[in-house]
């Protein structure tokens, strides 16, 4: 948890460099501190280190996919951490799966930047 | 006190008889029979002399002088005929295991259960008076013994039921008989112990009679001469020695005939003469021993009668009781006791054998057939032996009780002899059927039944029925004037035939009717086949060969085991097994349970069973086990034909079914494959979607960023726009690759086959990728060697493959140090191209994966390598389509070599080249 209430931290997890770049821009523009992880294992490590308030988590990644990461985090006690799952797969089963493993939101790619920023902001504002 | 002595003596004597019987049975079980002896056989026949002989003869003699004799003349005459008649009967019964009178009759007339039952009923009804006679004798003499004063015998009906000695006598005799004869079932219905006991009691009664005779004649009176002189002195006694007193010729004739028949046809006589006979040769001895016995036992009858009359005046004492009254009056209680015991002996002997014989008949010929027909469930019980014994015991008790009842009703009214003659006349009804059946093959069942029924009816009407008048049950008018006043039907004078004594009268009419109907009906219709066969068996028995030839021609199926099981239910398992083993040893037949039973064995089993249940029932039971099926040739052919049709049909069915199974299996496989493909398709679509959306995400994101952030600095704007362009290109490549692969896989793409010079093609390709190499600073070496034969291929496609391999090589090579070798050679009739790099190599596990769609080898630190992931799959598709192979050879850390081959175009097709062919 951030000491300073106003400065939220967002961890971006995706294996596509360009998408990471775009997300970083968006988050920084919104005034959040960002960090990046490029696969599932790195993500778990980075959560420990960076202690973000919110996670932008890509579902499809090599080795450990986003669903696993989410499940693990929740199991490890990161209940307050907000997680938004991003994925190119838009099937209903996937959405249900995502929410089932504990994601707070599920956004399909390609996403609307405005929509995404709004969601992030809302989630972070709602939290304590 | 005296009474107690009598009882004790009686019980002791009965106990002795029982002990003898027990001993006899034991010896028989061990195979050392004590009765296999002509003397014993002859003595056993003397059971003919009952208390009738004992007491009744004296009684009869007292009124009719020599009139008692015919009863004994008859058998004596008959004995002379025994060698012919009896031997025949014995032979028949032995061969067919016939064990009772009813069984004999039933068997002779085609195993008619009706006839057997009829004979049984007539026998039971007919013998009841005889039994009551014995009861009367015992109870009367017992009473006399207890109170020796000669008193007029109180009317039997005045004695209260429960104080009637006769009732207890009846019950005691019943119990005794049950013990004697129903301890177990014997297949041949032999009772060796009983025979021994009977022979003994014959001796006892003879000794007793002779004793009292001697005493009376030589002690009480001054010898025979003296006695006769005294008798002659009195006119009423003198006449006893004349013929008229004896009743006239007619009476003598009928009585003689009656007793001739009775000596054979009384159930007890049949039992001891026929059933218990061990050896035919014993008959010879009996032929002189029996008449001798008869003589001895009768020699003192008249003297005792005369002595009695002389001693007691007239009317004071019942003449039947003279035998006892005399010693009692002479103060000789011991002798009287001996006489009493002798009389008891005579009576019990008769009762035991008679009731046992009747019980056998009832169980075998009456109850069992009924049970077999209607009581199916009962018969299916495993141990029928117990059931049969139970039936017999019940019969014994019933018969004795019936005897007692008749005694109460009518016993008082008639003299002993008269009662006895009633029974004689009853069994005489069997004579036409039996004797006729024995010598006349034309005798039929119908004739026998008709004769029996009519004769029995007449007998009943003329003898036992009127006797009830004497008892006070029917009005005397019935006898005097006939029923309803019809004088012509008066029981003692039917159709006006008066003047005869009752027995002769009855015999005349009943025999007339019996024989008449028997002969007429037998002549009227021919015997049916079963009867005919049996008739031959019976009539010709002395001339036919012994067993074995009797087995009928019979086609049936039975397993020896089934027959054994059937036997076991009657003889016990051990008995059945022994019987079959003995048969097998004797004839050499196969008696293992699974073997088919030969017709002779079936016949043998029938005869064995016949001993236990009567031959008719036995045949019935065996038939139920055996399926008798007459088969003609035609039927056999039909069956065979049907069978072959069925076989062919079933073969066709099998074939069809096999085909169906194969088809089902194929369908199942196809279904599985379809499902697999479906899944693959789903995966593919899903993956494609993902792959396409990824670049789109960047494009959209950056486009929106650029739109929403107009004041981005120039460098950022430039780099972001560049990304947009790159991603657009990526997307395009991806779409193209997907479409390409789709077309290749579905066979929808167009191929332009032409003669291609691979060497030249490689050079072109390397030039196309030269820039890539320069960019990454990877060295490309060409080892193209000499000229190689031309191949037939689509040039552009091959270039596509080579370029793909070269770009992969570049991608996965380390910069600066990376070296890629492009090789060309000929191998096994094909042109081979190698692209070798010194990159990180590919793990064996991944070497298959890399040819899968969208899969890319390894994980590089730089993230996902640029590329569609479809290059290799497409390349393989192309090469395979052109007739070659594409594979990889690699070890991690030692680079990778991708190789493909293309078949060399042969001369003929090379000549035909130039034509643009489209696949």
Interface residues (C-beta under 8 A of the other chain):
Chain A: X15 X16 X17 X18 X19 X21 X22 X23 X25 X26 X29 X38 X60 X62 X63 X87 X88 X89 X90 X91 X108 X109 X110 X111 X112 X113 X114
Chain B: X686 X689 X690 X691 X692 X693 X694 X696 X697 X698 X699 X700 X701 X702 X704 X705 X708 X709 X720 X723 X726 X727 X859 X863 X864
